[in-house]
């Protein structure tokens, strides 16, 4: 940790110059008071989580609702009715992602990390200040709560607000990689549950017992494989002093800690759903490809 302190201080000292210079660059292309500027700022805030949370959790919610009695109490689901709720499911996921991202990215340590790993984000690029991000979060929190009151998934949103507080303001993300993975596992379980309930229709149907068992498996998958996202962020994580698995255990050990669980879950999930042996080949094949890539391709671009 002592070797990381000078690096942390160096980035702290440089942030003022970085922020000032990039603000001038941004302002030369877009008027800060324009609607386009603000919409782009919101998009850049959540951009990195669109492919990792919003899109996959929207797909999860829609298909879980379409499964009917397999995962919900809806015995006769109507596909068109469920598909009409697609915009609501996207909105629910995006609002919750926005709340988390604002709470996370406004932290000084996050700005330093993002200046290395994701310099295009609004704060390190100088589009907004930490004060503006905090005020935006103050506005988004009640808006998100009200939205979920009407479209569903309110309990999951409230739970994620608590998890966001633990992860960011209480330093859960930096406490240890185990605490960080546990918080993220519960977070993804909330996303999956909330997205499904919104897709089912607010107050109309609930999840059944098998759905909660499946959500537990989803949590287990996240708990044991979350370190994959840390492989490409090692430089920024080291700058902020975060003890991720690649930094604590080493790059090689971290890769095996991903490959082994991915292979295990590629076997366990088809068994959970009692798929025909031939149907188990595809998940195992995909899991094997991911595991081999993690072990053999060790560049930052490959990890991304």
Rosetta silent file (secondary structure, phi, psi, omega in degrees, C-alpha in Angstrom):
SEQUENCE: XXXXXXXXXXXXXXXXXXXXXXXXXXXXXXXXXXXXXXXXXXXXXXXXXXXXXXXXXXXXXXXXXXXXXXXXXXXXXXXXXXXXXXXXXXXXXXXXXXXXXXXXXXXXXXXXXXXXXXXXXXXXXXXXXXXXXXXXXXXXXXXXXXXXXXXXXXXXXXXXXXXXXXXXXXXXXXXXXXXXXXXXXXXXXXXXXXXXXXXXXXXXXXXXXXXXXXXXXXXXXXXXXXXXXXXXXXXXXXXXXXXXXXXXXXXXXXXXXXXXXXXXXXXXXXXXXXXXXXXXXXXXXXXXXXXXXXXXXXXXXXXX
SCORE:     score description
SCORE:     0.000 S_00000001
   1 L     0.000  -35.581 -177.809    0.000    0.000    0.000 S_00000001
   2 H   -61.729  -34.170  179.557    2.853    2.393    0.787 S_00000001
   3 H   -70.927  -19.042 -179.235    4.061    2.169   -2.806 S_00000001
   4 H   -85.708  -21.119 -176.319    0.575    3.186   -3.962 S_00000001
   5 H   -61.943  -49.026  178.213    0.426    6.371   -1.887 S_00000001
   6 H   -58.759  -39.012  178.405    2.830    8.424   -4.048 S_00000001
   7 H   -63.953  -41.762  178.133    0.945    7.320   -7.146 S_00000001
   8 H   -61.633  -45.453 -179.141   -2.362    8.288   -5.518 S_00000001
   9 H   -65.949  -36.959  179.232   -0.971   11.708   -4.536 S_00000001
  10 H   -61.292  -43.784  178.629    0.469   12.217   -8.000 S_00000001
  11 H   -68.592  -35.652  176.875   -2.941   11.686   -9.568 S_00000001
  12 H   -60.827  -44.569 -178.554   -4.552   13.944   -6.985 S_00000001
  13 H   -66.168  -32.440 -176.460   -2.140   16.745   -7.871 S_00000001
  14 H   -82.834  -17.086 -173.016   -2.745   16.265  -11.590 S_00000001
  15 H   -62.792  -36.276  179.568   -6.532   16.194  -11.394 S_00000001
  16 H   -60.691  -45.830  179.717   -6.886   19.980  -11.229 S_00000001
  17 H   -67.260  -42.139  179.318   -4.972   20.441  -14.481 S_00000001
  18 H   -60.955  -47.231 -177.586   -6.765   17.533  -16.157 S_00000001
  19 H   -62.166  -46.458 -177.637  -10.177   18.821  -15.128 S_00000001
  20 H   -63.338  -47.019 -177.040   -9.464   22.394  -16.230 S_00000001
  21 H   -65.707  -43.905 -176.993   -8.021   21.456  -19.614 S_00000001
  22 H   -72.417  -27.105  175.334  -10.725   18.933  -20.490 S_00000001
  23 H   -63.468  -42.108  178.926  -13.468   21.340  -19.465 S_00000001
  24 H   -62.675  -41.577 -179.606  -12.182   23.806  -22.053 S_00000001
  25 H   -64.351  -45.765 -178.600  -12.107   21.090  -24.696 S_00000001
  26 H   -63.172  -44.391 -176.023  -15.642   19.891  -23.922 S_00000001
  27 H   -66.770  -23.804  179.918  -17.063   23.396  -23.848 S_00000001
  28 H   -73.272  -20.268 -178.169  -15.549   24.167  -27.236 S_00000001
  29 H   -99.496  -33.735 -175.960  -17.695   21.408  -28.820 S_00000001
  30 L  -136.815  144.433  175.014  -20.968   21.715  -26.909 S_00000001
  31 L   -77.154  122.605 -175.364  -22.756   24.468  -25.032 S_00000001
  32 L   -58.870  -23.668 -177.278  -22.928   23.330  -21.371 S_00000001
  33 L   -90.303   -2.481 -176.416  -26.447   24.712  -20.975 S_00000001
  34 L   -77.992  153.846  177.866  -27.873   22.851  -24.002 S_00000001
  35 H   -63.131  -39.100  179.370  -30.203   19.864  -23.703 S_00000001
  36 H   -59.196  -40.612 -179.730  -27.883   17.860  -25.940 S_00000001
  37 H   -62.199  -46.141 -177.417  -25.006   18.471  -23.529 S_00000001
  38 H   -68.856  -40.033  178.605  -26.986   17.261  -20.508 S_00000001
  39 H   -65.015  -39.542  178.029  -28.371   14.202  -22.289 S_00000001
  40 H   -66.582  -35.417  177.440  -24.891   13.242  -23.438 S_00000001
  41 H   -62.236  -44.162  178.337  -23.629   13.682  -19.875 S_00000001
  42 H   -63.593  -40.749 -179.968  -26.282   11.245  -18.620 S_00000001
  43 H   -64.703  -43.454  179.715  -25.410    8.805  -21.395 S_00000001
  44 H   -65.832  -31.387  179.153  -21.684    8.964  -20.618 S_00000001
  45 H   -63.806  -40.629 -174.814  -22.426    8.412  -16.924 S_00000001
  46 H  -104.274   -1.187 -173.575  -24.206    5.120  -17.594 S_00000001
  47 H   -51.661  -46.413 -173.731  -22.528    4.126  -20.879 S_00000001
  48 H   -68.166  -22.611 -177.548  -20.245    1.480  -19.401 S_00000001
  49 H   -99.963    0.953  176.939  -23.139   -0.269  -17.620 S_00000001
  50 H   -65.981  -45.220 -177.690  -25.525   -0.388  -20.578 S_00000001
  51 H   -80.544  -22.908 -176.629  -23.917   -3.553  -21.938 S_00000001
  52 H   -96.953  -22.575 -178.114  -23.179   -5.102  -18.540 S_00000001
  53 H  -128.387  -59.803 -171.068  -26.431   -4.344  -16.682 S_00000001
  54 H   -58.827  -52.275 -177.493  -29.206   -2.516  -18.555 S_00000001
  55 H   -67.374  -54.283 -178.272  -29.312   -4.705  -21.679 S_00000001
  56 H   -64.014  -35.972  179.991  -28.756   -8.155  -20.087 S_00000001
  57 H   -73.200  -29.960  173.643  -31.065   -7.450  -17.126 S_00000001
  58 H   -65.792  -44.751  177.115  -33.771   -6.182  -19.483 S_00000001
  59 H   -61.321  -43.876  179.101  -33.459   -9.398  -21.489 S_00000001
  60 H   -58.669  -46.960 -177.352  -33.517  -11.408  -18.242 S_00000001
  61 H   -64.090  -45.334 -178.897  -36.680   -9.665  -17.047 S_00000001
  62 H   -64.022  -48.456 -177.445  -38.576  -10.016  -20.323 S_00000001
  63 H   -70.306  -31.399  175.732  -37.725  -13.680  -20.863 S_00000001
  64 H   -65.512  -41.299  177.614  -38.406  -14.532  -17.217 S_00000001
  65 H   -66.276  -39.195  179.197  -41.865  -12.983  -17.535 S_00000001
  66 H   -66.090  -23.299 -179.937  -42.437  -14.820  -20.830 S_00000001
  67 L   -68.681  -16.191  177.196  -41.597  -18.103  -19.083 S_00000001
  68 H    62.529 -123.017 -175.187  -44.880  -17.815  -17.202 S_00000001
  69 H   -67.415  -10.511  178.452  -45.319  -20.565  -14.582 S_00000001
  70 H   -65.665  -41.735 -176.734  -41.669  -21.579  -14.879 S_00000001
  71 L  -126.466  -10.003 -176.508  -40.505  -18.539  -12.894 S_00000001
  72 E  -131.122  176.599  177.629  -43.644  -16.526  -12.050 S_00000001
  73 L   -88.881    3.581  177.836  -47.184  -16.972  -10.788 S_00000001
  74 L   -81.929  110.242 -176.210  -48.551  -16.041  -14.228 S_00000001
  75 L   -79.750  -25.628 -178.210  -49.998  -19.276  -15.605 S_00000001
  76 L  -134.147   76.714 -179.522  -50.914  -17.908  -19.051 S_00000001
  77 L   -70.462  140.158  176.217  -48.499  -15.158  -20.115 S_00000001
  78 L  -103.640  111.645 -173.951  -49.390  -13.143  -23.217 S_00000001
  79 H   -53.376  -43.173 -177.271  -46.178  -12.355  -25.140 S_00000001
  80 H   -63.990  -40.154  178.851  -47.478   -9.145  -26.722 S_00000001
  81 H   -62.575  -42.325 -179.940  -48.588   -7.756  -23.353 S_00000001
  82 H   -68.971  -42.549 -179.134  -45.191   -8.492  -21.835 S_00000001
  83 H   -65.136  -28.156  176.806  -43.263   -7.092  -24.812 S_00000001
  84 L   -65.439  -21.173 -179.787  -45.253   -3.855  -24.533 S_00000001
  85 L   -88.051    2.213 -179.317  -43.637   -3.394  -21.125 S_00000001
  86 H   -52.636  -47.301  178.732  -40.134   -3.472  -22.641 S_00000001
  87 H   -59.499  -35.484  179.124  -39.671    0.340  -22.382 S_00000001
  88 H   -67.463  -38.686  179.098  -40.664    0.202  -18.694 S_00000001
  89 H   -66.512  -42.323  176.832  -38.142   -2.566  -18.001 S_00000001
  90 H   -61.672  -45.288 -179.934  -35.406   -0.571  -19.755 S_00000001
  91 H   -60.660  -45.193 -178.823  -36.382    2.544  -17.780 S_00000001
  92 H   -60.189  -47.191 -179.949  -36.340    0.673  -14.468 S_00000001
  93 H   -64.682  -43.313 -176.364  -32.893   -0.763  -15.096 S_00000001
  94 H   -67.163  -41.760  179.562  -31.454    2.503  -16.414 S_00000001
  95 H   -61.450  -42.910  179.081  -32.738    4.634  -13.527 S_00000001
  96 H   -67.228  -36.626  175.238  -31.236    2.246  -10.987 S_00000001
  97 H   -65.165  -42.012  179.692  -27.942    2.183  -12.886 S_00000001
  98 H   -60.110  -42.996  178.721  -27.931    5.996  -13.002 S_00000001
  99 H   -59.930  -47.987 -179.835  -28.392    6.191   -9.222 S_00000001
 100 H   -64.214  -45.770 -175.800  -25.498    3.825   -8.603 S_00000001
 101 H   -63.736  -40.296  177.485  -23.204    5.426  -11.176 S_00000001
 102 H   -64.546  -43.170  179.662  -23.728    8.941   -9.833 S_00000001
 103 H   -63.750  -34.833 -177.727  -23.124    7.771   -6.265 S_00000001
 104 H   -81.575  -47.876 -171.972  -19.971    5.961   -7.344 S_00000001
 105 H   -74.383  -16.768  179.742  -18.429    8.320   -9.882 S_00000001
 106 L   -76.764  -16.271 -178.582  -18.742   11.447   -7.707 S_00000001
 107 L   -68.852  142.132 -178.921  -16.208   10.088   -5.188 S_00000001
 108 H   -57.861  -43.172  179.788  -12.716   11.586   -5.380 S_00000001
 109 H   -63.694  -33.442  178.452  -11.109    8.167   -5.514 S_00000001
 110 H   -70.797  -37.263  177.400  -13.413    7.199   -8.397 S_00000001
 111 H   -62.069  -40.829  178.389  -12.491   10.329  -10.360 S_00000001
 112 H   -64.547  -46.319  178.797   -8.827    9.413   -9.988 S_00000001
 113 H   -61.719  -44.820 -177.758   -9.454    5.829  -11.070 S_00000001
 114 H   -68.915  -26.104  177.604  -11.626    6.904  -14.007 S_00000001
 115 H   -63.953  -19.799  178.094   -9.012    9.408  -15.175 S_00000001
 116 H   -99.373  -51.220 -173.391   -6.897    6.323  -15.961 S_00000001
 117 H   -85.193  -38.187 -175.832   -9.404    3.608  -16.880 S_00000001
 118 L  -139.652   68.200 -175.644  -12.359    5.620  -18.246 S_00000001
 119 L   -66.754  -11.209  179.996  -11.260    9.228  -18.930 S_00000001
 120 L   -81.369   -8.897 -179.879  -14.339    9.822  -21.113 S_00000001
 121 L   -65.818  155.993 -171.725  -16.675    9.769  -18.098 S_00000001
 122 L   -56.583  -39.703 -176.577  -18.281   13.129  -17.174 S_00000001
 123 L   -75.319  -51.982  178.556  -16.207   13.909  -14.077 S_00000001
 124 L   -66.536  -24.923  178.793  -12.658   13.126  -15.239 S_00000001
 125 L   -84.486   -8.003  175.920  -13.425   14.678  -18.639 S_00000001
 126 L    85.700   14.590  178.630  -14.628   17.878  -16.960 S_00000001
 127 L   -70.486  -38.349  177.431  -18.222   17.862  -18.175 S_00000001
 128 L  -137.407  164.907  177.163  -19.548   18.207  -14.613 S_00000001
 129 L  -100.210  169.397  178.203  -18.091   18.768  -11.155 S_00000001
 130 H   -64.179  -33.904  177.818  -18.436   16.550   -8.100 S_00000001
 131 H   -65.431  -43.942  178.051  -20.833   19.101   -6.596 S_00000001
 132 H   -63.877  -38.821  177.950  -23.041   18.979   -9.684 S_00000001
 133 H   -64.114  -40.558  178.641  -22.963   15.176   -9.616 S_00000001
 134 H   -63.842  -43.001  179.932  -24.010   15.192   -5.952 S_00000001
 135 H   -67.140  -37.206  176.636  -26.894   17.582   -6.665 S_00000001
 136 H   -64.047  -40.023  177.592  -28.003   15.488   -9.624 S_00000001
 137 H   -62.727  -40.482  177.707  -27.988   12.414   -7.383 S_00000001
 138 H   -60.031  -33.340  179.383  -30.152   14.267   -4.850 S_00000001
 139 H   -79.922  -38.899 -174.805  -32.684   14.891   -7.621 S_00000001
 140 H   -71.998  -34.289 -177.508  -32.537   11.427   -9.181 S_00000001
 141 H   -55.984  -55.345  179.041  -33.030    9.492   -5.927 S_00000001
 142 H   -67.098  -32.535  177.989  -36.641   10.614   -5.235 S_00000001
 143 H   -62.754  -44.984  178.355  -37.464   10.509   -8.952 S_00000001
 144 H   -62.206  -40.214  179.451  -36.295    6.905   -9.123 S_00000001
 145 H   -63.363  -44.219 -178.980  -38.273    6.024   -6.023 S_00000001
 146 H   -65.613  -42.462  179.500  -41.469    7.562   -7.444 S_00000001
 147 H   -58.063  -46.147 -177.324  -41.007    5.843  -10.827 S_00000001
 148 H   -71.209  -21.574  173.920  -40.691    2.426   -9.212 S_00000001
 149 H   -62.937  -33.154 -175.048  -43.788    3.073   -7.117 S_00000001
 150 H   -95.331  -30.248 -176.637  -45.780    3.179  -10.359 S_00000001
 151 H  -105.334   -9.017  177.324  -44.041    0.618  -12.583 S_00000001
 152 L   106.032  173.085  179.790  -43.003   -1.914   -9.919 S_00000001
 153 L    73.002   24.211 -176.882  -39.787   -3.194   -8.415 S_00000001
 154 H   -67.276  -41.506 -179.104  -39.829   -0.609   -5.614 S_00000001
 155 H   -61.799  -40.201  178.789  -38.553   -3.016   -2.948 S_00000001
 156 H   -66.712  -37.527  178.718  -35.617   -3.976   -5.148 S_00000001
 157 H   -64.394  -44.529  178.765  -34.837   -0.312   -5.833 S_00000001
 158 H   -62.734  -41.663  177.887  -34.820    0.510   -2.121 S_00000001
 159 H   -61.329  -40.757  179.741  -32.592   -2.505   -1.448 S_00000001
 160 H   -70.454  -29.616  173.771  -30.184   -1.345   -4.143 S_00000001
 161 H   -62.295  -41.705  177.322  -30.102    2.143   -2.658 S_00000001
 162 H   -65.689  -42.732  178.605  -28.921    0.567    0.601 S_00000001
 163 H   -64.658  -36.992  177.278  -26.364   -1.572   -1.252 S_00000001
 164 H   -62.795  -42.184  177.636  -25.165    1.531   -3.144 S_00000001
 165 H   -62.383  -43.411  178.651  -24.649    3.333    0.168 S_00000001
 166 H   -64.834  -43.079 -175.568  -22.692    0.368    1.536 S_00000001
 167 H   -67.575  -43.589 -173.418  -20.615    0.017   -1.634 S_00000001
 168 L   -97.372  -65.478 -171.953  -19.699    3.685   -2.052 S_00000001
 169 L   -71.660  -30.625  177.554  -20.146    5.829    1.055 S_00000001
 170 L   -92.192    0.358  175.173  -19.258    3.078    3.552 S_00000001
 171 L    74.194   23.006  179.631  -16.312    1.950    1.434 S_00000001
 172 H   -60.543  -31.241 -179.405  -17.550   -1.577    0.844 S_00000001
 173 H   -67.890  -25.069 -176.920  -15.945   -1.571   -2.604 S_00000001
 174 H  -107.167   -4.248 -176.801  -12.525   -0.952   -1.056 S_00000001
 175 H   -64.879  -54.380  175.469  -12.899   -2.990    2.148 S_00000001
 176 L  -167.344  160.177 -179.048  -11.944   -6.301    0.538 S_00000001
 177 H   -65.977  -26.925  178.968  -12.660   -8.135   -2.682 S_00000001
 178 H   -69.268  -46.464  178.415  -14.965  -10.527   -0.812 S_00000001
 179 H   -60.730  -43.342  179.822  -17.150   -7.724    0.586 S_00000001
 180 H   -60.981  -45.012 -179.437  -17.227   -6.089   -2.840 S_00000001
 181 H   -66.239  -37.508  179.296  -18.273   -9.312   -4.568 S_00000001
 182 H   -64.548  -45.583  179.431  -20.991  -10.019   -1.982 S_00000001
 183 H   -61.035  -44.078  179.147  -22.515   -6.540   -2.397 S_00000001
 184 H   -64.746  -37.711  179.582  -22.460   -6.889   -6.176 S_00000001
 185 H   -61.240  -46.418  177.598  -24.025  -10.357   -5.992 S_00000001
 186 H   -65.306  -35.171  178.281  -26.998   -9.034   -4.018 S_00000001
 187 H   -62.155  -46.006 -179.918  -27.207   -6.080   -6.391 S_00000001
 188 H   -67.915  -32.221  174.886  -27.516   -8.284   -9.466 S_00000001
 189 H   -63.892  -38.674  177.527  -30.127  -10.418   -7.715 S_00000001
 190 H   -66.449  -42.952  177.894  -32.145   -7.224   -7.127 S_00000001
 191 H   -58.678  -47.081 -177.192  -31.764   -6.183  -10.770 S_00000001
 192 H   -64.987  -43.096  179.711  -32.965   -9.575  -11.996 S_00000001
 193 H   -66.657  -48.749 -178.309  -35.890   -9.719   -9.590 S_00000001
 194 H   -62.997  -43.560  179.996  -37.013   -6.123  -10.173 S_00000001
 195 H   -61.861  -38.439  179.427  -36.752   -6.341  -13.962 S_00000001
 196 H   -66.836  -42.908 -179.340  -38.871   -9.508  -13.946 S_00000001
 197 H   -65.386  -38.696  177.045  -41.569   -7.975  -11.754 S_00000001
 198 H   -65.196  -41.636  179.191  -41.794   -4.883  -13.981 S_00000001
 199 H   -65.576  -32.140  178.996  -42.060   -7.107  -17.065 S_00000001
 200 H   -73.129  -23.449 -176.528  -44.830   -9.130  -15.370 S_00000001
 201 L   107.567  125.413 -174.375  -46.855   -5.999  -14.650 S_00000001
 202 L   -56.869  120.297  175.348  -46.879   -3.986  -11.430 S_00000001
 203 L    76.075    2.752 -175.944  -48.824   -5.808   -8.731 S_00000001
 204 L   -90.885  -43.477 -177.573  -50.171   -8.457  -11.091 S_00000001
 205 L  -139.638  163.559  178.328  -47.824  -11.396  -10.546 S_00000001
 206 L  -127.353  176.514  176.664  -44.919  -12.408   -8.333 S_00000001
 207 E   -83.612  148.604  176.968  -41.931  -14.708   -8.565 S_00000001
 208 L   -96.253 -178.524 -175.703  -42.322  -18.353   -7.594 S_00000001
 209 H   -60.763  -41.400 -178.648  -40.018  -20.531   -5.492 S_00000001
 210 H   -64.150  -32.392  178.070  -38.001  -21.748   -8.476 S_00000001
 211 H   -64.204  -42.479 -179.937  -37.352  -18.142   -9.481 S_00000001
 212 H   -68.345  -32.708  174.596  -35.804  -17.360   -6.102 S_00000001
 213 H   -66.079  -39.669  178.382  -33.642  -20.474   -6.381 S_00000001
 214 H   -66.852  -39.438  177.262  -32.520  -19.289   -9.822 S_00000001
 215 H   -63.213  -36.297  176.726  -31.794  -15.805   -8.440 S_00000001
 216 H   -63.025  -37.612  176.971  -29.624  -17.410   -5.775 S_00000001
 217 H   -68.264  -39.030  175.916  -27.644  -19.088   -8.543 S_00000001
 218 H   -59.056  -44.658  176.364  -27.336  -15.758  -10.350 S_00000001
 219 H   -60.159  -40.250  178.436  -25.946  -14.290   -7.140 S_00000001
 220 H   -64.316  -37.911  178.648  -23.507  -17.192   -6.875 S_00000001
 221 H   -63.442  -46.857  179.811  -22.306  -16.613  -10.435 S_00000001
 222 H   -64.838  -43.142 -178.768  -21.654  -12.921   -9.761 S_00000001
 223 H   -56.966  -39.112 -172.665  -20.028  -13.652   -6.408 S_00000001
 224 H   -97.160   -8.265 -177.269  -17.497  -16.036   -7.921 S_00000001
 225 H  -127.931    1.847 -176.200  -16.772  -14.348  -11.269 S_00000001
 226 H   -58.358  -27.857 -177.395  -17.082  -10.581  -10.669 S_00000001
 227 H   -61.781  -10.917  176.224  -13.288  -10.229  -10.695 S_00000001
 228 H   -57.856  -39.464 -178.520  -13.433  -10.533  -14.482 S_00000001
 229 H   -72.483  -12.952  178.976  -14.255   -6.830  -14.686 S_00000001
 230 H   -86.893  -13.708 -174.911  -11.173   -6.029  -12.594 S_00000001
 231 H   -63.838  -38.194 -178.302   -8.728   -7.595  -15.022 S_00000001
 232 H   -89.379   -5.213 -176.292   -8.708   -4.607  -17.378 S_00000001
 233 H  -109.297   19.507 -171.677   -8.851   -2.007  -14.571 S_00000001
 234 H   -63.274  -37.975 -179.003   -5.736   -2.965  -12.645 S_00000001
 235 H   -64.133  -46.962  179.553   -3.856    0.293  -13.256 S_00000001
 236 H   -67.953  -38.786  178.190   -6.709    2.473  -12.054 S_00000001
 237 H   -64.352  -36.741  178.085   -7.497    0.196   -9.102 S_00000001
 238 H   -67.625  -35.817 -179.400   -3.863    0.343   -8.023 S_00000001
 239 H   -64.805  -33.817 -179.416   -3.905    4.136   -8.216 S_00000001
 240 H   -94.494   -1.396  177.782   -6.830    4.338   -5.765 S_00000001
 241 L    76.708   26.421 -179.688   -5.473    1.577   -3.511 S_00000001
 242 L   -83.709  131.981 -177.331   -8.323   -0.850   -4.118 S_00000001
 243 L   -90.572   71.924  178.002   -7.553   -4.446   -3.148 S_00000001
 244 L   -80.211  165.544 -177.716   -9.053   -6.374   -6.053 S_00000001
 245 H   -58.600  -43.747  178.641   -8.295  -10.047   -6.652 S_00000001
 246 H   -60.738  -33.291 -178.516   -5.818   -9.397   -9.513 S_00000001
 247 H   -83.198  -31.767 -177.605   -3.855   -6.989   -7.300 S_00000001
 248 H   -83.564  -46.587 -175.313   -4.040   -9.051   -4.104 S_00000001
 249 H   -97.032  -16.849 -177.342   -3.567  -12.568   -5.483 S_00000001
 250 L   103.491  155.357 -175.043   -1.802  -11.738   -8.730 S_00000001
 251 H   -61.464  -46.719 -176.398   -2.862  -11.749  -12.366 S_00000001
 252 H   -64.403  -46.923  179.587   -2.394  -15.488  -12.976 S_00000001
 253 H   -62.857  -37.453  179.369   -4.250  -16.611   -9.841 S_00000001
 254 H   -63.339  -37.948 -179.440   -7.066  -14.177  -10.637 S_00000001
 255 H   -67.114  -40.077  176.062   -7.487  -15.694  -14.081 S_00000001
 256 H   -67.534  -31.986  178.794   -7.799  -19.204  -12.651 S_00000001
 257 H   -69.653  -13.585  174.440  -10.281  -17.837  -10.079 S_00000001
 258 H   -95.041  -47.479 -174.310  -12.448  -16.869  -13.063 S_00000001
 259 H   -61.429  -42.095 -177.634  -11.919  -19.870  -15.333 S_00000001
 260 H   -66.526  -50.207  177.720  -12.771  -22.487  -12.710 S_00000001
 261 H   -63.382  -36.991  178.766  -16.112  -20.961  -11.565 S_00000001
 262 H   -60.217  -43.088  178.227  -17.145  -20.212  -15.168 S_00000001
 263 H   -64.757  -41.782  179.303  -16.629  -23.871  -16.044 S_00000001
 264 H   -61.600  -48.919 -177.815  -18.493  -24.978  -12.919 S_00000001
 265 H   -68.284  -27.408  176.595  -21.519  -22.751  -13.573 S_00000001
 266 H   -65.831  -23.345  175.114  -21.562  -23.855  -17.233 S_00000001
 267 H   -91.539  -41.157 -173.202  -22.262  -27.333  -15.878 S_00000001
 268 H   -69.960  -40.651 -176.319  -24.432  -26.408  -12.885 S_00000001
 269 H   -64.193  -47.388  175.518  -26.941  -24.149  -14.641 S_00000001
 270 H   -60.934  -34.038  177.614  -28.052  -26.715  -17.275 S_00000001
 271 H   -66.927  -37.341  178.519  -28.332  -29.289  -14.498 S_00000001
 272 H   -59.770  -41.498 -178.069  -30.543  -26.911  -12.498 S_00000001
 273 L   -87.822    4.291  176.912  -32.921  -26.637  -15.448 S_00000001
 274 L    54.096   45.021  179.805  -32.750  -30.397  -16.085 S_00000001
 275 L   -72.447  152.906  174.899  -31.819  -29.903  -19.725 S_00000001
 276 L   -59.976  144.176 -178.349  -31.373  -32.835  -22.045 S_00000001
 277 H   -49.264  -38.250  179.430  -27.700  -33.916  -22.153 S_00000001
 278 H   -67.173  -30.101 -179.660  -27.381  -32.685  -25.736 S_00000001
 279 H   -75.242  -13.268 -179.867  -28.726  -29.257  -24.673 S_00000001
 280 H   -82.885  -11.981 -175.217  -25.951  -28.965  -22.102 S_00000001
 281 H   -67.217  -43.609 -176.218  -23.256  -28.891  -24.749 S_00000001
 282 H   -62.150  -50.884  177.359  -23.797  -25.258  -25.838 S_00000001
 283 H   -58.898  -39.438  179.537  -23.506  -23.661  -22.341 S_00000001
 284 H   -66.360  -38.901  178.729  -20.448  -25.787  -21.633 S_00000001
 285 H   -64.393  -45.940  179.299  -18.901  -24.823  -24.976 S_00000001
 286 H   -63.631  -43.235  177.637  -19.499  -21.104  -24.370 S_00000001
 287 H   -62.011  -38.529  178.183  -18.145  -21.363  -20.824 S_00000001
 288 H   -64.688  -39.016  177.956  -15.083  -23.184  -22.124 S_00000001
 289 H   -63.203  -45.408  178.820  -14.416  -20.432  -24.666 S_00000001
 290 H   -60.896  -45.263 -178.345  -14.640  -17.751  -21.980 S_00000001
 291 H   -62.698  -43.926  179.925  -12.347  -19.704  -19.657 S_00000001
 292 H   -65.591  -39.861  178.063   -9.743  -20.296  -22.363 S_00000001
 293 H   -61.585  -44.038 -179.278   -9.790  -16.649  -23.408 S_00000001
 294 H   -61.669  -39.808 -176.386   -9.243  -15.512  -19.823 S_00000001
 295 H   -77.895  -34.351 -171.817   -6.319  -17.891  -19.384 S_00000001
 296 H   -99.120  -34.783 -178.127   -4.636  -17.411  -22.756 S_00000001
 297 L  -100.764  107.235 -168.049   -5.365  -13.816  -23.825 S_00000001
 298 L  -115.798   26.846  176.844   -3.836  -11.569  -21.180 S_00000001
 299 L   -95.775  162.149  179.293   -3.889   -8.078  -22.671 S_00000001
 300 H   -61.330  -43.350  179.613   -6.043   -5.206  -21.452 S_00000001
 301 H   -62.117  -39.462  178.574   -7.945   -5.121  -24.753 S_00000001
 302 H   -66.239  -39.906  179.862   -8.645   -8.870  -24.537 S_00000001
 303 H   -66.477  -30.933  177.855   -9.889   -8.536  -20.954 S_00000001
 304 L   -70.192    0.000    0.000  -12.280   -5.790  -22.012 S_00000001
